[in-house]
Amino acid sequence: MANLNLTWRNVTTSSTFTTSVLSCYYSTGRQNAINNWAPGALVITIINTANEAAGFTLNDKIRLRLDHDTSPDSYYHTFWVQEITFKDLGGNQNGSTATIICTDLLGRLGRSTVFAKNMPQARTITQLTTAFNGDLPSGATMPATYTGTSTASVSATYTGTIANRINLNMVTEQGVLWQNQTQILLIGRDNIAALATTTKNIGPESPYYIYSNIERVALGTEFLNTCTVSTEVTATVNSTDATSVSTYGIYGGTLATVDYTATQATGSASWQVFSRSDPTALTFTVQTDTGTSSDVSDIVKNLWQASPELYYIVFYRKPGSNTLIQYLCQMQGFSMSISPEVTEFTFYLAPASFTGVFTLNSNVFGILDQNILSFSW
């Protein structure tokens, strides 16, 4: 469909229903680096002239798969049916349709509430994988690949949704949460650089992945020069960039974390101010489609593989200049609007500096040469 080799499959009933799909909307991740991670969505409109919608029920696992030339079973994202809406037409009902509304694993965990859960003090990610792996839907995973760098405070009687606690711990960690396949992948901030083995280039023309539209945002909600952090076990702490406040005035932000000491909480606040007090830092919203960039499926492949490729260099020109400017970014999320005619993509990217990763002798962050620090893109 739409110049993109996608298939739709109900894993629960072992039935592929690609030929019934009229249109589809997909989203995952977040739109900027200061937001919490929100559930993604898969909204599928199908033909329902022969009651095809009867083949779906609550919690059916729906897999959207990219049938790439190599290892097609490696690139997919699984969702769970949450709602079905029907548009029934009169007469012979030949135009009847149904819309299958699905959520991802984080969305399922947003409806999964635990009561008085004992969560011993531990590294941020270890605390999550230890506490909640037994509470995941059948077939879903939260790999214990990483442990996290920060320590999460003890919570002997945590009551709330699993998704809320995941957000609290990952805000504390300042790592990366990424969803694909049937997993929530939680990446510690000291492990982010390990994902930076290569970058993909997005730009206005060949040889890059070509965009049709680019929006770059300076300043905005991601700029702050003072930050207040509140925790469950320490007094509220604050950090301020006095020079920035003197120049621009106060632009504050607040974070709720599970830092286990005031010292760690102060470090969290200080990092937010350090990484976000530059008003020239840019975030990007990049749009393209299968007509503009015929190889855009490669980006989807990289984001849906088990170990995702999250680093991209965005190339753009300022008005009145023919000079290409390049900007190293980390993917925050993306969406697809899929129809038989075309598939439209929107990618949300934030400065890589927001996560503070830097690794010597890296294709992304710099190659150690004989007497210079060079970059290979």
PyMOL commands that set and color helices and strands:
alter all, ss='L'
color gray80, all
select helices_A, chain A and resi 18-20+52-55+72-74+105-110+124-135+162-173+189-195+220-222+242-248+262-276+297-304+352-354
alter helices_A, ss='H'
color red, helices_A
select strands_A, chain A and resi 6-10+15-16+21-29+41-47+61-66+76-87+97-103+113-119+122-123+151-152+155-161+176-180+183-187+200-203+209-210+213-218+226-230+237-240+252-256+282-289+311-316+325-338+343-351+367-368+373-374
alter strands_A, ss='S'
color yellow, strands_A
deselect
rebuild
show_as cartoon
